[in-house]
Amino acid sequence: MHELGIVVHIVKMVEEVGEQNSLTSVSRVKLTLGEVSGVVPDYLVDCWRWTAEKNDLIRDSVLEVEEAPAVTVCNDCGRTYSTVEHGRTCPYCASENTVLVTGDQIELTEIEAC
């Protein structure tokens, strides 16, 4: 389960922001998680709860996960399409000369202090 490692990294980032801004308590952390990131949101939230119990800054905080759709662009015809629905092959021109544009990211987007 690599979700725990991701949570540990996110907590370090939150701690850094907390230190820079003299925060004593965080109530909510929001992430954008790409549709094809390979991360299971429920596991991530479970790991967050477990970690938060052991950390004064984020104790009782909520991890909010927002999913970002996976989008691929075709380098031959220039059109974009849903990666999950069509995979690597462009549904418009059948080219495999494609690149994932978005959908594999894990981004810390918001920290709410109380």
Backbone as JSON, one array per atom type, in Angstrom:
{
  "sequence": "MHELGIVVHIVKMVEEVGEQNSLTSVSRVKLTLGEVSGVVPDYLVDCWRWTAEKNDLIRDSVLEVEEAPAVTVCNDCGRTYSTVEHGRTCPYCASENTVLVTGDQIELTEIEAC",
  "N": [[0.86, -1.18, 0.0], [1.03, 1.87, -1.13], [-0.18, 4.19, -0.44], [0.13, 5.03, 2.21], [2.76, 6.0, 2.26], [2.44, 8.17, 0.56], [0.69, 9.73, 2.07], [2.36, 10.31, 4.26], [4.24, 11.95, 3.01], [2.56, 14.09, 2.22], [1.74, 15.02, 4.73], [4.19, 15.99, 5.68], [4.5, 18.16, 3.93], [2.29, 19.7, 4.71], [3.03, 20.24, 7.33], [5.31, 21.84, 6.88], [4.11, 24.09, 5.65], [2.49, 24.81, 7.77], [4.41, 25.51, 9.69], [5.66, 27.69, 8.43], [3.57, 29.5, 8.46], [2.79, 29.77, 11.06], [0.82, 27.99, 12.09], [-1.31, 26.23, 14.3], [-3.19, 24.32, 14.27], [-4.82, 22.28, 11.91], [-7.72, 21.95, 10.01], [-8.72, 20.9, 7.66], [-7.6, 19.29, 4.73], [-7.08, 19.46, 1.33], [-6.91, 17.5, -1.58], [-6.06, 17.01, -5.01], [-6.59, 14.35, -7.0], [-5.45, 12.45, -9.56], [-7.28, 10.61, -12.02], [-6.04, 8.36, -13.1], [-3.93, 7.93, -11.39], [-3.24, 5.79, -9.86], [-3.68, 5.61, -7.2], [-5.66, 4.69, -4.46], [-8.45, 6.26, -3.38], [-10.02, 5.75, -0.98], [-8.26, 4.21, 0.58], [-6.26, 6.07, 0.92], [-7.56, 8.02, 2.49], [-8.08, 6.48, 4.78], [-5.45, 5.98, 5.64], [-4.73, 8.6, 6.16], [-6.41, 9.24, 8.35], [-5.37, 7.49, 10.29], [-2.74, 8.43, 10.52], [-3.21, 11.09, 11.29], [-4.14, 10.84, 13.89], [-1.84, 10.67, 15.32], [-0.55, 13.05, 15.16], [-0.27, 16.29, 16.23], [-0.78, 18.68, 14.82], [-2.49, 18.03, 12.67], [-4.47, 16.56, 13.85], [-7.77, 15.33, 14.12], [-8.39, 16.41, 11.67], [-9.73, 16.61, 8.31], [-9.32, 14.8, 5.36], [-9.84, 15.71, 2.17], [-10.64, 14.51, -0.95], [-10.45, 15.2, -4.3], [-11.29, 14.17, -7.5], [-9.47, 14.26, -10.52], [-10.09, 14.23, -13.95], [-8.73, 11.92, -16.35], [-7.02, 12.89, -19.17], [-6.09, 12.65, -22.53], [-3.97, 13.67, -25.22], [-3.87, 13.62, -28.74], [-1.12, 13.45, -30.76], [-1.14, 13.43, -33.51], [-3.69, 14.19, -34.63], [-4.39, 16.21, -32.95], [-6.5, 16.33, -31.17], [-8.23, 16.02, -28.0], [-9.11, 13.5, -25.56], [-10.99, 11.25, -23.42], [-9.01, 9.41, -21.35], [-9.43, 7.08, -19.8], [-11.68, 5.94, -20.94], [-10.86, 5.42, -23.6], [-8.2, 4.64, -23.67], [-4.85, 4.33, -24.88], [-5.08, 4.65, -27.6], [-6.14, 6.9, -30.03], [-9.49, 7.88, -30.34], [-10.43, 9.25, -32.51], [-8.69, 9.29, -34.75], [-7.35, 6.93, -34.69], [-4.67, 6.8, -34.05], [-1.69, 5.96, -32.23], [0.03, 7.71, -31.29], [0.09, 9.35, -28.82], [-0.33, 11.36, -25.81], [-0.52, 11.49, -22.32], [-2.18, 14.09, -20.79], [-3.32, 15.1, -18.45], [-4.29, 13.74, -15.27], [-2.77, 11.93, -13.88], [-1.84, 13.07, -11.63], [-1.03, 14.02, -8.21], [-1.96, 16.34, -6.13], [-1.52, 18.75, -3.64], [-3.91, 20.9, -2.79], [-5.23, 22.63, -1.07], [-5.17, 23.95, 2.23], [-6.78, 24.14, 5.23], [-6.91, 26.04, 8.05], [-7.74, 26.03, 11.56]],
  "CA": [[0.0, 0.0, 0.0], [1.85, 3.08, -1.23], [-0.96, 5.32, 0.03], [0.71, 5.51, 3.47], [3.92, 6.82, 1.9], [1.92, 9.42, 0.01], [0.17, 10.5, 3.21], [3.52, 10.81, 5.02], [4.77, 13.08, 2.22], [1.59, 15.19, 2.31], [1.82, 15.55, 6.09], [5.41, 16.81, 5.74], [4.21, 19.42, 3.24], [1.38, 20.46, 5.57], [3.84, 20.72, 8.47], [6.12, 22.95, 6.4], [3.21, 25.24, 5.5], [2.1, 25.17, 9.13], [5.53, 26.2, 10.33], [5.84, 28.99, 7.75], [2.42, 30.37, 8.73], [2.52, 29.69, 12.49], [-0.44, 27.3, 12.33], [-1.3, 25.29, 15.41], [-4.17, 23.27, 14.0], [-5.37, 22.22, 10.55], [-9.01, 21.26, 10.06], [-9.03, 20.24, 6.4], [-6.58, 19.28, 3.68], [-7.73, 19.05, 0.08], [-6.02, 16.98, -2.62], [-6.58, 16.64, -6.32], [-6.03, 13.05, -7.31], [-5.73, 12.07, -10.95], [-8.08, 9.41, -12.25], [-5.15, 7.24, -13.38], [-2.75, 8.07, -10.54], [-2.93, 4.51, -9.23], [-3.93, 5.75, -5.77], [-7.04, 4.36, -4.06], [-8.87, 7.32, -2.46], [-10.45, 5.25, 0.33], [-7.05, 3.82, 1.32], [-5.58, 7.32, 1.26], [-8.29, 8.62, 3.6], [-7.83, 5.63, 5.95], [-4.08, 6.26, 6.08], [-4.75, 9.96, 6.72], [-7.0, 9.17, 9.7], [-4.41, 6.81, 11.15], [-1.61, 9.35, 10.72], [-3.69, 12.29, 11.99], [-4.25, 10.52, 15.31], [-0.51, 10.73, 15.91], [0.07, 14.33, 14.82], [-1.06, 17.37, 16.85], [-1.17, 19.7, 13.84], [-3.6, 17.59, 11.81], [-5.42, 15.74, 14.61], [-9.18, 15.63, 13.84], [-8.56, 17.05, 10.36], [-10.37, 15.82, 7.27], [-8.67, 14.78, 4.06], [-10.84, 15.77, 1.11], [-10.02, 14.1, -2.21], [-11.2, 15.55, -5.51], [-10.72, 13.45, -8.63], [-9.25, 14.98, -11.78], [-10.22, 13.28, -15.05], [-7.56, 11.64, -17.18], [-7.21, 13.39, -20.54], [-4.96, 12.39, -23.42], [-3.99, 14.42, -26.48], [-3.31, 12.91, -29.88], [-0.14, 14.29, -31.45], [-1.38, 13.42, -34.95], [-4.85, 15.0, -35.02], [-4.48, 17.34, -32.04], [-7.71, 16.31, -30.34], [-8.12, 15.41, -26.69], [-10.16, 12.54, -25.28], [-10.95, 10.59, -22.12], [-8.02, 8.33, -21.33], [-10.0, 5.86, -19.23], [-12.63, 5.37, -21.9], [-10.27, 5.01, -24.88], [-6.83, 4.16, -23.53], [-3.77, 5.02, -25.58], [-5.41, 4.83, -29.02], [-7.04, 8.03, -30.3], [-10.76, 7.43, -30.91], [-10.77, 10.06, -33.69], [-7.89, 8.96, -35.93], [-6.75, 5.61, -34.42], [-3.23, 6.92, -33.82], [-1.17, 5.66, -30.89], [0.98, 8.79, -30.99], [-0.69, 10.12, -27.86], [0.35, 11.71, -24.57], [-1.38, 11.82, -21.2], [-2.05, 15.51, -20.45], [-3.66, 15.24, -17.04], [-4.97, 12.58, -14.73], [-1.89, 11.1, -13.06], [-1.29, 13.92, -10.59], [-1.43, 14.06, -6.81], [-1.64, 17.73, -5.81], [-2.05, 19.37, -2.44], [-4.52, 22.1, -3.34], [-5.77, 23.55, -0.07], [-5.03, 23.65, 3.65], [-7.66, 25.01, 6.01], [-6.54, 26.09, 9.47], [-8.85, 26.43, 12.42]],
  "C": [[0.9, 1.24, 0.0], [1.11, 4.32, -0.76], [-0.4, 5.88, 1.34], [1.93, 6.4, 3.19], [3.5, 8.17, 1.33], [1.42, 10.31, 1.13], [1.33, 11.08, 4.02], [4.12, 12.02, 4.31], [3.85, 14.3, 2.32], [1.66, 15.84, 3.69], [3.07, 16.42, 6.24], [5.2, 18.16, 5.07], [3.3, 20.29, 4.09], [2.14, 21.02, 6.77], [4.71, 21.9, 8.07], [5.29, 24.23, 6.25], [2.77, 25.74, 6.87], [3.18, 25.95, 9.85], [5.73, 27.6, 9.73], [4.75, 29.99, 8.11], [1.97, 30.34, 10.19], [1.16, 29.06, 12.8], [-0.28, 26.35, 13.51], [-2.25, 24.13, 15.17], [-4.7, 23.39, 12.57], [-6.67, 21.42, 10.62], [-9.31, 20.46, 8.79], [-7.86, 20.37, 5.45], [-7.27, 18.74, 2.44], [-6.66, 18.64, -0.94], [-6.78, 16.83, -3.92], [-5.83, 15.38, -6.72], [-6.44, 12.66, -8.72], [-6.4, 10.72, -11.06], [-7.22, 8.17, -12.51], [-3.86, 7.32, -12.57], [-2.33, 6.76, -9.9], [-3.14, 4.53, -7.73], [-5.4, 5.46, -5.5], [-7.49, 5.4, -3.02], [-9.28, 6.85, -1.07], [-9.26, 4.83, 1.19], [-6.3, 5.07, 1.78], [-6.23, 7.97, 2.48], [-8.07, 7.8, 4.88], [-6.43, 5.88, 6.51], [-3.99, 7.65, 6.71], [-5.28, 9.93, 8.16], [-6.02, 8.55, 10.7], [-3.25, 7.73, 11.5], [-2.03, 10.56, 11.54], [-3.81, 12.06, 13.49], [-2.93, 10.72, 16.05], [0.18, 12.08, 15.72], [-0.81, 15.48, 15.33], [-1.56, 18.39, 15.83], [-2.41, 19.29, 13.05], [-4.63, 16.71, 12.53], [-6.85, 16.23, 14.35], [-9.41, 16.34, 12.51], [-9.2, 16.06, 9.38], [-9.54, 15.92, 6.0], [-9.78, 14.71, 3.02], [-10.15, 15.49, -0.22], [-10.97, 14.43, -3.36], [-10.52, 14.86, -6.69], [-10.61, 14.33, -9.87], [-9.32, 13.96, -12.92], [-8.91, 13.1, -15.82], [-7.89, 12.05, -18.61], [-5.92, 13.15, -21.32], [-5.11, 13.24, -24.68], [-3.31, 13.57, -27.55], [-2.36, 13.86, -30.6], [-0.36, 14.35, -32.96], [-2.56, 14.31, -35.35], [-5.09, 16.19, -34.08], [-5.69, 17.35, -31.12], [-7.43, 15.64, -28.99], [-9.31, 14.47, -26.47], [-9.96, 11.94, -23.89], [-10.02, 9.38, -22.17], [-8.63, 7.02, -20.84], [-10.92, 5.17, -20.23], [-11.95, 4.77, -23.12], [-8.84, 4.5, -24.8], [-5.84, 4.99, -24.34], [-4.09, 5.33, -27.05], [-6.45, 5.93, -29.2], [-8.34, 7.52, -30.94], [-11.14, 8.17, -32.2], [-9.99, 9.63, -34.94], [-7.15, 7.62, -35.8], [-5.23, 5.64, -34.24], [-2.88, 6.49, -32.39], [-0.1, 6.67, -30.5], [0.29, 9.79, -30.06], [0.1, 10.35, -26.58], [-0.71, 12.04, -23.51], [-1.13, 13.27, -20.8], [-2.3, 15.72, -18.97], [-4.36, 13.97, -16.57], [-4.09, 11.67, -13.9], [-1.33, 11.86, -11.87], [-1.83, 13.64, -9.2], [-1.0, 15.45, -6.35], [-2.3, 18.15, -4.51], [-2.6, 20.72, -2.87], [-4.99, 23.1, -2.3], [-5.49, 23.03, 1.34], [-5.89, 24.65, 4.39], [-7.27, 24.91, 7.49], [-7.75, 26.47, 10.3], [-8.37, 27.37, 13.51]]
}
